[in-house]
Amino acid sequence: MGPVARLRRLQRQLTLKVQFQQNRFHAALLLPLLAIISLCVAWGLLYSGPVHKPLYFLSVGDYGTGSVEQRAVGNQMAEAAEKHGAEFVLTVGDNFYPRGIKDLNDPLIKSNFEDIYVEKSLQIPWYITLGDHDHRESVAAQIAYSNVSKRWQLPSPYYIMNIPLSGIHTLDIIVTDSVGLEGLLVKENETRRFENDYDMTYAGLEAGRRQFEWLTEVLANSKADWRIVVGHRPLQSCADRKRFPVEERLRDLLLPLFVEYGVHVYMHGHDHVGQHLLDKGVVYVGNGVGGFGVHPARATNNTVWFRNDYMGFITHKVTPSLMEFKYKNHKGVTMHKIILKQDYSEM
């Protein structure tokens, strides 16, 4: 890795660090250093040629089982991270089965996360999305683990990362909490999945209202070249499984919002299927095959591709002009590839 590549990687890490710590610590000491690094890159003090290094990261979902399958997927994730120089891992929820973690002493932290992803290439930031299984115990404990772990990053149930690409270009990754958003939409006396386990501080009406206002504002103000929204629940899916009414309402609430504000990709888990759907210009990336098992599935009108016979993850390559997603199985074989260009067309 050359000096400029190292500088750009440090720039991204510092940008995210400032963003994640802004509600906990004062960022004044980090900002001058970030500014100096940005100026070095912009003015070409160390390199006079163009910088076009892609951003690489991995994503995985529905993985926190401690199973042989999770470990096999983790081994391939480590190889991919090493090969591409992945800068972080993004999860799409269900980090701990069957019901999240109780506190920071919960043995699942070690058995289902720390002891699985041990390779050096995976000792990078992990940006976390909450799933419904995570809501069954302490959401606060998963947030608090960010203060203990060097790689676990969950500053709040929902958050945004603005990531520099080459030049002045950026990527927004907007992480939502699906269960929290559903709190805005659930009707009185209506059945809700795992409803007796949820803490209404994070899953109730007020939590949903606050998050939806935040999401609308973030999307309206985004100036990024690329916008990826992440949530645990699918909004479009070919999985053949039970849906609760509030999940359908969440879909009806968010789909028009994504079209209005030019969201390029929605990434999700929950359905244990590798899938790729397309609707009104938004690409729906299903990635719930990180280690638990698979669900039955059948193609819908919006289905481009699906498979429910493998465990795996996705590698992501992002440049100012295109995004490339590769669905990988537990042996490292590419099962499917998406290439999305800036004009919203797929190659």
KEKE-3310 file (N, C-alpha, C; in steps of 0.2 Angstrom, whole numbers, plus 5000, padded with zeros to 4 digits):
npx = (5004:5004:5010:5000:4988:4989:4987:4974:4967:4968:4963:4949:4946:4948:4939:4927:4929:4928:4914:4908:4911:4905:4895:4899:4912:4923:4928:4939:4952:4955:4950:4959:4970:4964:4961:4974:4979:4969:4972:4985:4983:4975:4982:4993:5005:5013:5012:5010:5001:4984:4972:4964:4960:4950:4936:4935:4925:4917:4901:4889:4876:4864:4871:4876:4879:4888:4891:4897:4895:4895:4908:4915:4911:4917:4930:4932:4928:4939:4950:4945:4945:4959:4964:4959:4961:4951:4942:4933:4920:4902:4888:4871:4862:4855:4865:4868:4862:4851:4844:4850:4862:4864:4871:4888:4895:4891:4892:4891:4896:4910:4910:4902:4906:4920:4928:4926:4929:4944:4955:4969:4966:4953:4953:4947:4937:4920:4905:4889:4873:4857:4846:4831:4832:4842:4836:4829:4835:4847:4848:4855:4867:4873:4876:4885:4895:4903:4912:4921:4926:4939:4935:4921:4907:4894:4887:4874:4857:4854:4862:4874:4886:4898:4908:4924:4928:4938:4946:4934:4923:4910:4903:4888:4883:4869:4863:4850:4837:4827:4817:4815:4810:4798:4791:4784:4774:4766:4750:4738:4735:4740:4748:4765:4781:4791:4786:4784:4797:4803:4811:4803:4809:4818:4810:4798:4784:4788:4802:4802:4796:4806:4817:4812:4810:4823:4829:4822:4827:4841:4842:4836:4846:4858:4872:4880:4889:4885:4872:4868:4857:4854:4846:4838:4826:4818:4813:4809:4808:4811:4809:4800:4791:4783:4775:4773:4760:4765:4777:4774:4769:4780:4788:4779:4780:4794:4798:4793:4800:4814:4814:4811:4822:4833:4840:4852:4855:4847:4852:4849:4845:4838:4829:4834:4842:4851:4850:4844:4836:4826:4818:4810:4822:4829:4841:4839:4847:4849:4856:4856:4863:4874:4877:4866:4856:4844:4830:4815:4811:4805:4804:4800:4791:4800:4812:4829:4839:4842:4847:4846:4854:4866:4879:4886:4893:4896:4906:4912:4915:4918:4918:4919:4912:4906:4898:4902:4896:4899:4892:4897:4901:4903:4915:4922:4918:4911:4894:4886:4885:4884:4885:4884:4881:4884:4873:4862:4860:4862:4875)
npy = (4994:5011:5027:5037:5030:5025:5036:5040:5030:5032:5044:5041:5033:5042:5051:5044:5041:5053:5056:5045:5047:5059:5062:5058:5061:5075:5082:5090:5088:5078:5084:5094:5086:5078:5088:5092:5080:5079:5090:5087:5077:5083:5094:5087:5085:5074:5066:5068:5063:5057:5051:5036:5026:5012:5010:4997:4985:4973:4964:4956:4946:4940:4931:4928:4914:4905:4894:4880:4884:4898:4900:4895:4904:4915:4912:4914:4927:4933:4930:4937:4950:4952:4950:4961:4972:4976:4989:4990:4980:4978:4975:4967:4964:4954:4949:4942:4926:4916:4927:4940:4949:4949:4957:4966:4955:4944:4928:4925:4935:4932:4919:4919:4930:4936:4925:4919:4928:4929:4932:4942:4951:4954:4962:4975:4990:4986:4989:4990:4984:4983:4968:4960:4949:4954:4964:4956:4955:4965:4980:4991:4985:4980:4993:4998:4990:4995:5003:4995:4986:4986:4985:4984:4994:5003:5016:5021:5016:5019:5027:5038:5036:5046:5044:5047:5046:5045:5061:5074:5066:5056:5044:5039:5030:5024:5019:5010:5006:4994:4987:4997:5008:5002:5003:5015:5012:5002:4995:4997:4983:4974:4960:4957:4953:4944:4953:4953:4953:4965:4981:4995:5007:5007:5002:5007:5018:5032:5030:5026:5037:5047:5041:5041:5054:5058:5050:5055:5068:5066:5060:5070:5079:5074:5075:5066:5056:5043:5034:5023:5014:5005:4991:4980:4973:4966:4976:4973:4957:4940:4929:4916:4917:4921:4937:4951:4962:4975:4975:4976:4989:4996:4994:5001:5014:5017:5014:5024:5035:5032:5032:5046:5053:5048:5036:5024:5010:4998:4988:4973:4960:4947:4939:4923:4922:4924:4937:4948:4962:4973:4989:5002:5009:5008:4997:4982:4973:4958:4949:4938:4927:4923:4912:4905:4898:4893:4901:4896:4901:4910:4917:4934:4948:4958:4952:4949:4940:4926:4915:4901:4891:4891:4897:4913:4929:4947:4955:4972:4985:5002:5016:5033:5032:5019:5005:4989:4974:4958:4943:4930:4913:4901:4895:4904:4906:4916:4919:4928:4944:4962:4976:4993:5008:5026:5032:5026:5014:4996:4985)
npz = (5000:4995:5000:4998:4998:5011:5018:5013:5018:5032:5033:5030:5041:5052:5049:5051:5065:5071:5068:5074:5088:5091:5100:5112:5115:5114:5099:5095:5096:5086:5074:5069:5065:5055:5046:5041:5035:5025:5018:5014:5005:4995:4990:4985:4991:4994:4983:4965:4956:4950:4962:4964:4972:4976:4988:4999:5007:5018:5020:5031:5037:5049:5057:5070:5077:5082:5076:5065:5052:5053:5056:5045:5035:5041:5040:5026:5024:5030:5022:5010:5015:5018:5005:4998:5005:5015:5023:5033:5041:5038:5047:5045:5055:5068:5077:5088:5091:5102:5106:5107:5118:5136:5144:5146:5151:5145:5139:5125:5118:5117:5112:5100:5093:5096:5096:5084:5073:5071:5064:5058:5047:5050:5060:5061:5060:5064:5059:5066:5064:5071:5074:5075:5083:5091:5098:5108:5119:5128:5120:5124:5130:5118:5112:5122:5121:5112:5118:5124:5115:5102:5089:5087:5083:5087:5090:5093:5091:5078:5064:5054:5042:5034:5021:5014:4997:4982:4978:4979:4982:4990:5000:5008:5021:5028:5043:5049:5062:5061:5069:5079:5070:5067:5078:5077:5069:5073:5078:5091:5101:5092:5085:5086:5080:5092:5102:5116:5121:5118:5123:5126:5126:5115:5105:5104:5102:5103:5101:5087:5081:5083:5076:5063:5060:5060:5050:5039:5038:5037:5024:5016:5017:5012:5003:4996:4984:4983:4990:5003:5011:5026:5034:5045:5042:5027:5013:5001:4995:4991:4999:5006:5019:5035:5036:5047:5050:5053:5047:5034:5033:5036:5025:5016:5020:5019:5005:4996:5001:4999:4985:4982:4988:4981:4985:4982:4986:4996:5010:5018:5030:5039:5031:5027:5014:5000:4990:4976:4971:4961:4961:4955:4952:4964:4972:4980:4992:4998:5012:5021:5026:5034:5044:5050:5044:5031:5022:5014:4997:4983:4966:4964:4955:4955:4957:4953:4955:4966:4979:4990:4995:5001:5013:5017:5012:5008:4997:4994:4983:4980:4970:4964:4953:4951:4959:4965:4970:4977:4979:4990:4994:5007:5003:4996:4983:4970:4969:4964:4955:4957:4947:4949:4941:4941:4934:4938:4932:4929:4926)
capx = (5000:5008:5009:4994:4983:4988:4984:4967:4964:4968:4958:4943:4946:4948:4932:4922:4930:4925:4907:4905:4912:4903:4890:4902:4919:4924:4932:4943:4959:4955:4949:4965:4974:4961:4962:4981:4979:4965:4976:4991:4981:4972:4988:4998:5012:5017:5011:5007:4996:4978:4971:4958:4959:4943:4935:4933:4922:4913:4895:4887:4870:4861:4877:4879:4877:4894:4891:4902:4894:4897:4916:4917:4910:4921:4937:4932:4928:4946:4954:4943:4948:4966:4965:4956:4962:4945:4943:4928:4914:4896:4883:4864:4858:4855:4872:4869:4857:4844:4841:4855:4866:4861:4876:4894:4898:4887:4897:4890:4901:4916:4909:4898:4910:4927:4932:4925:4933:4951:4961:4972:4963:4946:4953:4946:4930:4914:4899:4884:4865:4853:4841:4825:4835:4846:4831:4826:4838:4849:4851:4860:4873:4877:4879:4890:4901:4908:4917:4925:4929:4942:4932:4913:4905:4887:4886:4867:4853:4854:4868:4876:4894:4900:4915:4927:4931:4943:4944:4928:4917:4908:4898:4884:4880:4864:4861:4843:4835:4821:4813:4814:4806:4791:4787:4780:4768:4762:4743:4736:4733:4742:4753:4772:4786:4795:4784:4785:4804:4806:4811:4800:4814:4821:4806:4791:4781:4793:4808:4800:4795:4812:4821:4809:4812:4831:4830:4820:4832:4847:4841:4835:4852:4863:4875:4885:4888:4881:4868:4866:4853:4855:4841:4838:4820:4818:4807:4808:4811:4808:4809:4793:4790:4777:4776:4768:4757:4769:4783:4772:4768:4787:4789:4775:4783:4801:4800:4793:4806:4820:4814:4811:4828:4838:4844:4854:4854:4845:4854:4846:4846:4832:4827:4840:4842:4855:4845:4845:4830:4826:4812:4810:4828:4833:4843:4838:4853:4848:4862:4855:4866:4880:4878:4861:4852:4841:4823:4812:4811:4803:4805:4794:4791:4806:4818:4835:4843:4842:4849:4845:4857:4873:4880:4891:4894:4896:4912:4909:4920:4915:4922:4915:4908:4902:4898:4902:4895:4900:4890:4902:4899:4908:4921:4925:4915:4906:4888:4882:4888:4880:4888:4879:4884:4881:4867:4857:4860:4866:4879)
capy = (5000:5017:5032:5041:5025:5024:5043:5041:5025:5035:5050:5039:5031:5048:5054:5040:5041:5059:5055:5041:5050:5066:5062:5055:5065:5081:5080:5095:5085:5074:5088:5097:5081:5076:5093:5092:5075:5081:5095:5084:5073:5088:5098:5083:5086:5068:5062:5073:5060:5056:5045:5032:5019:5011:5008:4990:4983:4967:4964:4950:4946:4934:4927:4927:4908:4901:4888:4878:4887:4904:4900:4894:4910:4920:4911:4917:4934:4935:4929:4942:4956:4952:4951:4968:4977:4979:4994:4989:4976:4981:4969:4969:4963:4947:4949:4936:4922:4917:4933:4946:4948:4952:4963:4965:4949:4938:4923:4925:4940:4928:4913:4920:4935:4937:4919:4917:4932:4930:4933:4949:4955:4956:4966:4982:4992:4982:4994:4986:4985:4979:4964:4958:4944:4958:4967:4952:4956:4972:4984:4995:4981:4980:4999:4999:4986:4999:5007:4990:4983:4990:4985:4984:5001:5004:5022:5022:5011:5021:5032:5039:5037:5049:5041:5050:5042:5049:5068:5077:5062:5053:5038:5039:5023:5026:5013:5011:5001:4992:4986:5004:5011:4998:5006:5021:5010:4996:4997:4995:4976:4971:4956:4960:4948:4945:4959:4953:4954:4971:4986:5000:5013:5007:4999:5009:5024:5038:5029:5026:5044:5051:5039:5042:5061:5058:5047:5059:5074:5064:5059:5076:5083:5070:5077:5061:5053:5036:5033:5016:5013:4998:4990:4972:4970:4967:4980:4969:4950:4934:4924:4914:4917:4925:4944:4954:4969:4981:4975:4978:4996:4999:4994:5006:5020:5018:5014:5031:5039:5030:5035:5053:5055:5045:5030:5019:5003:4996:4982:4970:4953:4944:4933:4920:4921:4929:4940:4954:4964:4980:4992:5010:5012:5006:4990:4979:4968:4953:4946:4935:4920:4923:4907:4902:4893:4897:4901:4894:4907:4910:4923:4939:4952:4962:4948:4949:4934:4923:4908:4899:4885:4893:4902:4918:4936:4951:4960:4978:4989:5008:5021:5038:5031:5013:5001:4982:4969:4951:4938:4925:4908:4899:4892:4909:4906:4921:4917:4933:4950:4968:4982:4999:5014:5032:5034:5021:5008:4990:4982)
capz = (5000:4994:5005:4998:5000:5018:5020:5012:5023:5039:5033:5031:5048:5057:5048:5055:5072:5073:5067:5079:5095:5092:5105:5118:5117:5110:5093:5093:5095:5080:5068:5065:5061:5049:5041:5039:5031:5019:5014:5010:4999:4990:4987:4981:4994:4994:4976:4961:4951:4953:4967:4962:4976:4978:4995:4999:5014:5018:5024:5033:5041:5052:5058:5077:5080:5085:5072:5061:5046:5054:5056:5038:5032:5044:5037:5019:5025:5032:5015:5006:5018:5016:4997:4995:5010:5017:5028:5038:5040:5040:5048:5044:5060:5071:5078:5093:5092:5099:5109:5109:5124:5142:5147:5144:5153:5142:5135:5118:5115:5115:5108:5094:5089:5096:5095:5077:5068:5075:5059:5058:5042:5052:5066:5058:5062:5062:5060:5068:5063:5076:5071:5079:5089:5096:5102:5112:5126:5129:5115:5128:5131:5112:5111:5127:5119:5108:5123:5126:5109:5098:5082:5088:5082:5087:5094:5094:5087:5071:5063:5047:5041:5028:5020:5008:4991:4979:4977:4983:4981:4996:5001:5014:5023:5033:5046:5053:5067:5059:5075:5081:5066:5067:5084:5074:5065:5076:5080:5097:5102:5086:5086:5083:5082:5099:5105:5123:5123:5117:5127:5122:5125:5109:5100:5105:5097:5103:5097:5080:5079:5083:5071:5056:5058:5059:5044:5033:5038:5034:5017:5013:5018:5010:4996:4994:4977:4983:4997:5005:5018:5029:5040:5046:5039:5020:5011:4995:4996:4988:5004:5007:5026:5037:5038:5052:5047:5054:5043:5028:5034:5036:5018:5012:5022:5016:4998:4992:5003:4995:4978:4983:4990:4977:4988:4977:4988:5003:5012:5023:5032:5042:5027:5026:5007:4996:4985:4973:4968:4959:4960:4954:4953:4970:4972:4986:4993:5004:5014:5028:5026:5038:5048:5054:5040:5025:5022:5007:4993:4976:4963:4963:4949:4955:4958:4948:4957:4973:4980:4997:4996:5003:5018:5014:5014:5001:4996:4991:4980:4979:4968:4963:4947:4951:4965:4964:4975:4975:4984:4991:4998:5012:5000:4992:4976:4968:4968:4960:4956:4955:4946:4948:4939:4944:4931:4941:4928:4931:4921)
cpx = (5004:5006:5002:4988:4983:4985:4977:4963:4963:4963:4951:4941:4945:4941:4927:4923:4927:4917:4904:4906:4909:4898:4893:4908:4919:4929:4937:4950:4960:4954:4955:4969:4971:4961:4969:4981:4975:4969:4982:4989:4978:4977:4993:5005:5016:5016:5007:5002:4989:4977:4964:4957:4952:4942:4932:4930:4918:4906:4893:4881:4868:4866:4879:4877:4882:4894:4897:4902:4896:4905:4918:4916:4915:4928:4937:4932:4936:4950:4952:4946:4955:4968:4964:4958:4956:4946:4938:4923:4908:4891:4876:4860:4858:4862:4873:4862:4857:4841:4845:4859:4862:4865:4883:4898:4895:4892:4897:4894:4907:4915:4906:4901:4917:4931:4931:4929:4940:4956:4963:4968:4956:4946:4953:4939:4924:4908:4893:4877:4862:4847:4836:4828:4839:4842:4828:4829:4841:4852:4856:4867:4877:4880:4885:4896:4906:4913:4922:4929:4933:4939:4924:4911:4898:4886:4879:4863:4853:4859:4870:4884:4894:4907:4918:4929:4936:4941:4939:4922:4916:4903:4894:4881:4875:4861:4855:4842:4828:4815:4811:4809:4799:4787:4783:4774:4764:4755:4742:4733:4735:4748:4760:4777:4790:4793:4785:4792:4807:4806:4809:4804:4817:4816:4799:4789:4786:4799:4807:4800:4802:4817:4818:4811:4819:4832:4828:4825:4838:4847:4840:4842:4858:4866:4880:4883:4884:4878:4866:4863:4853:4849:4841:4832:4821:4812:4805:4811:4807:4808:4802:4792:4785:4779:4771:4766:4762:4775:4781:4771:4775:4789:4786:4778:4789:4802:4799:4798:4812:4820:4815:4818:4834:4843:4846:4853:4851:4848:4851:4848:4839:4829:4834:4841:4847:4851:4847:4839:4830:4819:4812:4817:4832:4835:4842:4843:4851:4854:4861:4857:4873:4882:4873:4857:4849:4833:4821:4811:4808:4803:4799:4795:4798:4813:4823:4838:4842:4844:4848:4848:4864:4873:4886:4890:4894:4903:4909:4915:4916:4920:4917:4910:4904:4903:4898:4901:4895:4897:4895:4899:4904:4914:4924:4922:4910:4900:4884:4886:4884:4885:4883:4883:4881:4875:4861:4856:4864:4869:4879)
cpy = (5006:5022:5036:5036:5025:5031:5043:5036:5028:5041:5047:5036:5037:5051:5051:5040:5048:5059:5051:5043:5056:5067:5060:5059:5071:5080:5085:5093:5082:5079:5091:5092:5079:5082:5093:5086:5076:5086:5092:5080:5078:5092:5094:5084:5080:5064:5067:5070:5059:5050:5042:5026:5018:5009:5001:4989:4977:4968:4957:4951:4940:4929:4924:4920:4904:4895:4886:4882:4895:4905:4899:4900:4915:4919:4914:4924:4937:4935:4935:4949:4957:4953:4958:4973:4980:4984:4993:4983:4979:4975:4972:4966:4955:4945:4943:4933:4918:4924:4938:4944:4952:4958:4962:4959:4943:4934:4923:4930:4936:4923:4914:4926:4935:4931:4916:4921:4934:4933:4941:4954:4957:4960:4974:4984:4987:4987:4990:4988:4980:4975:4963:4953:4948:4962:4963:4953:4964:4976:4989:4992:4981:4987:5000:4995:4990:5003:5002:4987:4988:4990:4986:4992:5001:5010:5023:5017:5013:5027:5033:5039:5040:5048:5044:5045:5046:5056:5071:5072:5058:5048:5039:5032:5025:5020:5014:5005:4999:4991:4993:5008:5008:5001:5012:5019:5005:4999:4994:4988:4972:4966:4958:4954:4949:4951:4959:4954:4961:4976:4992:5007:5013:5005:5001:5015:5030:5036:5029:5033:5048:5048:5041:5050:5062:5056:5052:5065:5072:5063:5065:5080:5080:5073:5072:5059:5047:5037:5026:5016:5006:4997:4982:4969:4971:4972:4976:4962:4945:4928:4922:4912:4922:4932:4946:4960:4975:4981:4977:4986:4999:4999:5000:5013:5022:5018:5020:5035:5038:5033:5042:5056:5052:5040:5025:5012:5003:4989:4979:4963:4950:4938:4930:4917:4926:4931:4947:4956:4971:4983:4999:5013:5010:4998:4987:4973:4964:4949:4943:4928:4919:4917:4903:4897:4897:4896:4899:4901:4905:4917:4928:4943:4956:4958:4947:4942:4932:4916:4907:4893:4886:4897:4907:4925:4940:4955:4966:4983:4996:5013:5027:5037:5024:5010:4994:4978:4962:4947:4932:4919:4906:4896:4898:4910:4912:4918:4922:4940:4956:4973:4988:5005:5020:5034:5030:5015:5002:4988:4975)
cpz = (5000:5000:5005:5000:5007:5021:5019:5017:5030:5039:5034:5038:5053:5056:5052:5062:5074:5073:5073:5086:5096:5098:5112:5120:5112:5105:5091:5092:5088:5073:5065:5062:5055:5044:5037:5034:5024:5015:5010:5004:4993:4987:4984:4984:4994:4987:4971:4956:4954:4958:4965:4966:4978:4985:4995:5006:5013:5022:5025:5038:5044:5054:5065:5080:5084:5081:5068:5054:5047:5054:5049:5034:5034:5041:5030:5019:5026:5026:5011:5009:5017:5009:4995:5000:5013:5023:5034:5036:5042:5041:5046:5049:5062:5072:5084:5093:5099:5101:5111:5115:5130:5145:5144:5146:5149:5138:5128:5114:5112:5110:5101:5090:5090:5094:5088:5072:5071:5070:5059:5053:5044:5058:5064:5061:5060:5064:5060:5066:5068:5072:5076:5085:5094:5100:5108:5119:5126:5123:5118:5129:5124:5110:5116:5125:5115:5112:5125:5121:5105:5091:5082:5088:5082:5092:5096:5090:5079:5070:5056:5047:5034:5026:5013:5003:4988:4978:4981:4984:4988:4995:5008:5015:5029:5037:5051:5058:5065:5064:5078:5077:5066:5073:5082:5071:5068:5079:5087:5097:5095:5087:5082:5085:5088:5103:5113:5126:5122:5122:5123:5122:5118:5103:5100:5100:5097:5099:5090:5077:5078:5077:5064:5055:5057:5052:5038:5033:5035:5027:5013:5013:5014:5003:4994:4987:4977:4990:4997:5011:5020:5034:5040:5042:5031:5019:5004:4996:4993:4993:5006:5015:5028:5038:5043:5049:5048:5049:5036:5028:5034:5029:5014:5014:5019:5009:4995:4995:5000:4988:4978:4984:4986:4981:4983:4979:4995:5004:5018:5025:5033:5038:5025:5019:5004:4990:4982:4969:4966:4958:4960:4955:4959:4970:4979:4987:4999:5005:5021:5029:5029:5042:5051:5050:5035:5025:5015:5003:4986:4973:4963:4956:4949:4957:4952:4949:4964:4973:4988:4998:4998:5009:5015:5016:5007:5002:4992:4989:4978:4976:4966:4957:4947:4958:4963:4970:4973:4981:4984:4995:5003:5010:4996:4985:4975:4966:4963:4960:4953:4953:4945:4946:4941:4940:4933:4937:4930:4925:4921)
residu = (MET:GLY:PRO:VAL:ALA:ARG:LEU:ARG:ARG:LEU:GLN:ARG:GLN:LEU:THR:LEU:LYS:VAL:GLN:PHE:GLN:GLN:ASN:ARG:PHE:HIS:ALA:ALA:LEU:LEU:LEU:PRO:LEU:LEU:ALA:ILE:ILE:SER:LEU:CYS:VAL:ALA:TRP:GLY:LEU:LEU:TYR:SER:GLY:PRO:VAL:HIS:LYS:PRO:LEU:TYR:PHE:LEU:SER:VAL:GLY:ASP:TYR:GLY:THR:GLY:SER:VAL:GLU:GLN:ARG:ALA:VAL:GLY:ASN:GLN:MET:ALA:GLU:ALA:ALA:GLU:LYS:HIS:GLY:ALA:GLU:PHE:VAL:LEU:THR:VAL:GLY:ASP:ASN:PHE:TYR:PRO:ARG:GLY:ILE:LYS:ASP:LEU:ASN:ASP:PRO:LEU:ILE:LYS:SER:ASN:PHE:GLU:ASP:ILE:TYR:VAL:GLU:LYS:SER:LEU:GLN:ILE:PRO:TRP:TYR:ILE:THR:LEU:GLY:ASP:HIS:ASP:HIS:ARG:GLU:SER:VAL:ALA:ALA:GLN:ILE:ALA:TYR:SER:ASN:VAL:SER:LYS:ARG:TRP:GLN:LEU:PRO:SER:PRO:TYR:TYR:ILE:MET:ASN:ILE:PRO:LEU:SER:GLY:ILE:HIS:THR:LEU:ASP:ILE:ILE:VAL:THR:ASP:SER:VAL:GLY:LEU:GLU:GLY:LEU:LEU:VAL:LYS:GLU:ASN:GLU:THR:ARG:ARG:PHE:GLU:ASN:ASP:TYR:ASP:MET:THR:TYR:ALA:GLY:LEU:GLU:ALA:GLY:ARG:ARG:GLN:PHE:GLU:TRP:LEU:THR:GLU:VAL:LEU:ALA:ASN:SER:LYS:ALA:ASP:TRP:ARG:ILE:VAL:VAL:GLY:HIS:ARG:PRO:LEU:GLN:SER:CYS:ALA:ASP:ARG:LYS:ARG:PHE:PRO:VAL:GLU:GLU:ARG:LEU:ARG:ASP:LEU:LEU:LEU:PRO:LEU:PHE:VAL:GLU:TYR:GLY:VAL:HIS:VAL:TYR:MET:HIS:GLY:HIS:ASP:HIS:VAL:GLY:GLN:HIS:LEU:LEU:ASP:LYS:GLY:VAL:VAL:TYR:VAL:GLY:ASN:GLY:VAL:GLY:GLY:PHE:GLY:VAL:HIS:PRO:ALA:ARG:ALA:THR:ASN:ASN:THR:VAL:TRP:PHE:ARG:ASN:ASP:TYR:MET:GLY:PHE:ILE:THR:HIS:LYS:VAL:THR:PRO:SER:LEU:MET:GLU:PHE:LYS:TYR:LYS:ASN:HIS:LYS:GLY:VAL:THR:MET:HIS:LYS:ILE:ILE:LEU:LYS:GLN:ASP:TYR:SER:GLU:MET)
# end
